[in-house]
Amino acid sequence: MAEAFHFELVSPERLLLSAEVTEVVIPGSEGYMTVMARHAPLMTTIKPGVIRVKLADGKESSYVVFGGFADVSQEICTILAESAVHVDELNREELQRRIQDAREDLQDAVTNEQRTKAEQFLHQLMTLEGSILPA
C-alpha cells in the first residue's frame, strides 16, 4: 500500500480539499506530473486541467483548475489555484465563457509574446473542454 501524505487544494474562494492522500496528478506547466509521498521538493506553475487525487482510503476525486501554483515537499503538496471546482460542479457555460474570453484576449494581443501566451491558454482551455465535457 502506498504511503500517505497531506494534500491541500486552495482557491481564492475556499479550501476545496485538505486530506491525507497517496497520489496527486497535477497539470504542471511542462505536462502532467504525479506526486507521491517523499517527493523531491519543487514549486511549479500549473496550467488549466484536471487534478486527480487518490485519497488514503482508496477513493478518487477530480478537480478542474484554471492555473495556479503547486508547492511540493516530502510531507505535503499544496496547490494554490487561480480558480478551481470539483469536476462534478463544472458547467459547460462557465467553460465556454472562459474560452470566449481567451479568444478575445488572443484578438486583442499586440505583441508576439502576448499572442503566444493567449494562444497557449486558449489551447489549454480547449483541451480541457475536450477531456471532461464530451459533446
C-alpha angles and dihedrals in degrees: 000000000000120000116253127232135177121273131186128186112193130181126181089258100049152329103278099185138004110172149125109268138174098209140015124188111204130191095231122189089254095044140292116321133187120225121200134169115300092021116167111264115263144149121213141164117247128218128214108291146098124302111208117201128192108201122216090252090059098255118129130218135181133208131189114226130188099205136302139126136300121208113193129186132162092269106031144026118203125186119196103195126197085218131349140174136174108267090243090058097052114105129201094237093058092049091046089052091053091049091050090049089051091050090052091049089053092051091048094048112121104180130050089244092054091046093050093048092048092048092051093049092048090049091050092051093048091049089050090050092052094048100049107021109049114195 
